[in-house]
Amino acid sequence: MTPRDAIREACLLRLRPIVMTTFATALGALPLILMGGYGEELRQPLGIALIGGLLVSQAQTMFTTPALYVVVGRLIGWRR
């Protein structure tokens, strides 16, 4: 199997668990954003930052990491 095919297969296998974990954590943080009451001004920005960070980190995990593996693989192949 070529490195590119191995990376593609690994991405397909990891997609579902990563997305499910991110959505479960985001749904757990949703009450921080939606709930009112005492301390709302502190909880709401925390929830927004948490969900935003989850989305950014998931995008980096799904796109940047495989691209880095391809680049490193090419560099190692180039050096040999």
C-alpha angles and dihedrals in degrees: 000000000000119000091247092054091046091051091048093050092047090051092052091050093048097044100083098046092046094049093045092050092048094049093047091052092045091051089050090054094046094088088059088063100038103040119093131195135078112001095016092134089062100040099047098059089044091055093046092049091047095052092042091051091050092053094047093046091049091052090050092048095050099043112019101045097054090045090053091051090054092048094047091047091053092048092051091047091047093052092052 
